[in-house]
Amino acid sequence: MLRMEQTQLAERAGISVETIKRLEGTAGRLVAQYDTLKKIRTAFEFAGIEFTDDADRPGVRLAKDRTAAFLSAMTEEITSLVRVTLEINLQRDPSLVEGPKKQLINVVLKSVEETLKHTLPRRLPGKN
């Protein structure tokens, strides 16, 4: 659908080309770590693929509005990242709950910013 090479998908998903080759060469049900499959799905969603989670007829299709699909995927990715970062910071320092919320927000935003700076740019559509 996207005419995406294995190397492009691997780069956008943040996984190895060997993993993509192994998954594509597997007959039947995929055997992979959940995180690996989530990364691949997110890379496809960023590129404008919609997954239909219909139990009777699961599948994929090109999004009618690829910008809206990208925004939806991006929002989900950032929301998940903020949630995980918040949980980690609260586990490390439970007193953050008692302090000013602005302090907690700043700690989380700084962590999210660092993570996005290192991982997200290579996963955006159009990046090589």
C-alpha positions in Angstrom: 0.0 0.0 0.0 2.7 2.4 1.0 5.5 1.0 -1.2 7.7 1.2 1.9 11.0 -0.7 1.9 11.9 -2.9 4.8 14.7 -0.5 5.7 12.3 2.4 5.9 9.8 0.5 8.0 12.6 -0.7 10.4 13.9 2.8 10.7 10.5 4.4 11.3 9.6 1.7 13.8 12.9 1.8 15.6 13.6 -1.9 15.1 16.1 -3.9 13.1 15.7 -4.8 9.4 16.4 -8.4 10.4 13.3 -8.4 12.6 11.2 -7.1 9.7 12.6 -9.8 7.4 11.9 -12.5 10.0 8.4 -11.3 10.5 7.7 -11.1 6.7 9.2 -14.5 6.1 7.0 -16.2 8.8 4.1 -18.2 7.6 1.0 -18.0 9.7 0.7 -16.2 13.0 3.4 -13.7 13.9 5.5 -14.4 16.9 7.1 -11.2 18.2 7.3 -9.1 21.3 4.3 -6.9 21.9 6.5 -3.8 21.9 7.9 -4.8 18.5 4.4 -5.2 17.0 3.2 -1.9 18.6 6.2 -0.1 17.1 5.4 -1.5 13.6 1.7 -0.6 13.9 2.6 2.9 15.1 5.0 3.4 12.1 2.2 2.4 9.8 -0.3 4.6 11.5 2.1 7.6 11.2 2.3 6.8 7.5 -1.5 6.9 7.1 -2.6 3.3 7.5 -5.8 2.6 9.5 -6.2 -0.7 11.2 -9.7 -2.1 11.3 -10.2 -4.0 14.6 -13.4 -5.7 13.5 -13.3 -9.2 15.1 -15.0 -10.7 12.0 -12.9 -8.9 9.3 -9.7 -7.4 10.7 -7.5 -5.6 8.2 -5.8 -2.4 7.1 -6.6 0.4 4.6 -5.3 3.7 3.6 -6.8 6.5 5.7 -9.2 8.8 3.9 -7.6 11.7 5.6 -3.9 10.9 6.2 -3.3 14.1 8.1 -6.0 13.2 10.6 -4.7 9.6 10.9 -1.2 11.0 11.5 -2.5 13.4 14.2 -4.4 10.6 15.9 -1.4 8.3 15.9 0.9 11.1 17.1 -1.6 12.0 19.9 -1.8 8.4 21.1 2.0 8.1 21.0 2.6 11.2 23.0 -0.2 10.4 25.5 1.3 7.0 26.2 4.7 8.5 26.6 3.5 11.1 29.1 1.6 8.4 31.1 4.7 6.2 31.3 7.0 9.1 32.1 4.6 10.3 34.8 4.4 6.8 36.4 8.2 6.4 36.4 8.7 9.8 38.0 6.1 9.1 40.7 7.7 5.8 41.5 11.1 7.4 41.8 9.8 10.3 43.9 6.3 9.9 45.4 6.6 13.3 47.0 6.0 14.9 43.6 2.3 14.2 44.2 2.4 16.5 47.3 4.4 19.3 45.7 3.3 22.0 43.3 1.7 20.4 40.2 3.7 22.8 38.1 6.9 21.1 39.3 5.6 17.7 38.4 4.4 18.9 35.0 7.9 20.4 34.3 9.7 17.1 35.3 7.4 15.1 33.1 7.6 17.5 30.1 11.4 17.6 30.3 11.6 13.8 30.3 9.1 13.6 27.4 11.0 16.2 25.5 14.3 14.3 25.8 12.6 11.0 24.7 10.9 12.6 21.7 14.1 14.3 20.7 15.9 11.0 20.4 13.2 8.6 19.2 10.4 10.3 17.3 12.1 12.2 14.4 13.2 9.1 12.6 9.6 7.6 12.9 7.9 10.5 11.2 6.6 10.1 7.6 9.0 11.3 5.0 12.1 10.7 7.0 14.8 8.5 5.5 
